[in-house]
Amino acid sequence: MPTPASVSTFAVAYTQRDYFKFFPTGHNLPSGRRTVVVKLVDRDGFIGWGQAVPSPRWSYETPESVRSAIEHYLAPELIDSGIDLDDVDAIEGRLHSAIAPSFSTGMPIAKAAIDLALWDLRGRRAGKSVGELMAQAYPSCTASIKPVTLSWTINVRSLDEVEAKLDEARRRGYRHFNVKVAPDPAFDLELCRKVRAAAPDGFLWADANGGYDFATAMQIAPKLADLGFAALEQPLPANRLHDYRRLRAMKALPILLDESIVAAADFDEFHRLEMLDGVAVKVSRMGGLTETLRLVQRLHETGSLYFASGLTDPDLSLAASLHLFTATGLALPAALNAPQYLAEDSILRSPLKPEGDQLMAPPGPGLGVEVDEGALERLLET
């Protein structure tokens, strides 16, 4: 029975290569994409690595709160109990009792780091990849290796920036785009027209990150549909349940939820309320792979749309997303945009690099990647 011996956390920051609205600046904050890396060691000496990717302008979790939550609340639930690391239900129960729910899961981004480290450790002990473990546990999953197609994120402050962003995307081999919109519908429609003109055959969707009010969302949804956009993601704030139901009932454009959903039970409730057509799935938002698998199962069972994205996930978090999206048969381009927004610094011996817009899940045991602890040391926040 594998039992935990130690849990260590590391504050790791990656160099930012371009503007992205969810990277905080100013207020004497450290620069770059800030993450928390977790190293879990069991009593047999096997190691599992995980990573949390908090983004305070997107969610309430900060790098500081994530590290504190892991060190003072989550890790002790593993270490002090000597729990069986293969007992998924018992571990989930302990972690959720240590930090209670907010709307559903409490501090899911912090819990994701622990969950990823557990999957990595289990895979290394078994000599199997995370994808193979998923296929073993869930009949609907497959262990086949194929690339995930990436989309390019268009996030601009001025329309003058659009052509340069599109040129870079084309140069790097990207064909599909997700476009950040809200709150200005006139700006957004002109932006979306430019992207559609540049990618007449591309798969496009718009993401408002909860930035529209109901009247504006009702106004813009049919116009985005006329431009051939596939969906409108999180058009309203997460707590506007009645307005989501009214917006979806209009049927102008499929409505995706993102920020609203951090557990499979959230989806079940909102699906019953007829608030959505699908979900933009994020492993890092859902408390890790375990709960995300449950969500994707429910999307398949209900025939709901399965889109995929991330929180500018580098290295370990990116590897986990690739394994899940491959194993669960994601058919659409995924907005995993760390290769777009982050420089090439990495804590991995063999960094994950796309070929054009294709990125493979690493095939080795666990998450399939090896952490270079020297590189980790160099990227620590000072």
Beta strands, then each sheet from edge to edge (+ up, - down):
strand 1: 4-14
strand 2: 33-42
strand 3: 47-52
strand 4: 148-149
strand 5: 152-154
strand 6: 177-180
strand 7: 204-207
strand 8: 232-233
strand 9: 255-257
strand 10: 278-281
strand 11: 305-308
strand 12: 358-359
sheet 1: 1+ 2- 3+
sheet 2: 4+ 12-
sheet 3: 5+ 6+ 7+ 8+ 9+ 10+ 11+
end
